[in-house]
Amino acid sequence: MSLSIYSFSETDQETFINFWSNKYQYSLENLYVHNIQPPLSENSVLNLFHWKNGMRLSTAKLQSVRNNYIALLDNLPELNNLEQGRNYYAQLNGRMIWNLFWLHCINPNLFPIFDQHTYRACNYILNNAVAELSELNDNEKINFYFDTYIQFFNEFHNNENRRIDKAFFMFGRFLKKWY
């Protein structure tokens, strides 16, 4: 029999990031690692969205990726600041989370990965409460990403971005399971 009790203890950023990022395991991680480097190609974009989706893309999702992102490869903007990202985002036609992921694909250093788990982790750390991304409408989600999440993410400046992504993802998944 294995009995456990979980308890939270205050810690510093580095310890938090190390603890939670080391819990990250994902069989498709190689799709991200080998395709996030520029220049983006049709194949790298397909692999990145396969990674994001967690499984092969359905016919409808594959068509969406082709129409909404791959079709833009020949005319990618330089996104060097949040305002450029927000303006470019407003021109995109895909789904909200995938559009934010597309910003990440274009400039992974400026635009962190965002999803239900990273939202849950951020909200818990900032407000000491579990909240779900599904409770927000799309405009609230976008505003949260640009106005709150990116700034929050950047406060963890002593860590590499991918480790921060992994830590927030895992902490958010933990919160979903246990709260």
PyMOL commands that set and color helices and strands:
alter all, ss='L'
color gray80, all
select helices_A, chain A and resi 13-21+29-33+42-53+59-68+70-75+82-91+96-106+116-127+133-135+138-154+161-178
alter helices_A, ss='H'
color red, helices_A
deselect
rebuild
show_as cartoon
